[in-house]
């Protein structure tokens, strides 16, 4: 979970005090607001957010720099306030109740507004200690992960970056939940709550072992009749190449579905199988794998569309100075600065 100026725990230790005559705001170890004549500690709201994002009390406590008993005690107070369990224990943590799910959109929206209101307008990467959470598609990861890490380390000595496994669906879900700050991928469809920067274009090529019978010439018929390895981070057995083939009334024989391009290239190097990969993949560490295993590439024998890599993030982080800076760094590493939607 992202820790920022309004986190862990919120406003505790602040010098803010309202006059004793005020009925709207008090301070007694935290910020208290009065809603419908109910005293609501904003620390509870931040803790509810952390538990909701992590779905685990121990991890929520760690993300807030609090002890687990302190978080459990806060949850007890929140249950008394709402007259609902809010979270139910399950095998790997907790599951939100229907009441908590109903409260969640307003909690997330309200905290985003408050954070944006008090976030410093000036961002100094040399002094900031933000942890940025990002997912990068596998075809760019060999270049992007090291590039982002090294640039961040140089520009922001106290900053941290945490990389996550990427699929289009899982990254969008994590961005929506708030457990991921941004992601780099292809994203054929995006919700309206998400902003996007275009990074760079790419195209697919076919990779095979050197000496393969299709290495000299490859027709559409030969391509469709060959056996293939499909790279699918999500495990789905239908890829973009299959969609393009279907436009020509063709299909291909996929004998293996793997999650990573590096695995597919190793399989292809030791067999007569083919694999289709974005050409950018072969510019990083895969170049050594290509040379070492004597792999060759060929263009696809049918019309294909260009691929577009995109950097996406949620509306709630759009104006945050630290995240604006980090997204600029990511765009520089992954291809280009671009306009936002």
Buried (B, 14 or more C-beta within 10 A) or exposed (E): BBBBEBBBBBBBEEEEEEEEEEEEEBBEEBBBEEEEEEEBBBBBBBBBBBBBBBBBBEBBBBBBEBEEEBBBEBBEEBBEBBEBBBBEEEEEBBEBBEEBEEBBEEBBEEBBEBBBEEBEEEBEBEEBEBBBBBBBBBBBBBBBBEBBBEBBEEEBEEBEBEBBBBBBEBBBEBBBBBBBBBBBBBBEEBEEEBBBBBBBEBEBBBBBBEEBEBBEEBEEEEBBEBEBBBBBBEEEEEBBBBEBBEEEEBEBEBEBBBBBBBBBBBBBBEBEBBBBBBBBBBBBBBEEBBEEBEBBBBEBBBEBEEBBBBBBBBEBBBEBBBBEBBBEBBBBBBBEEBEEE
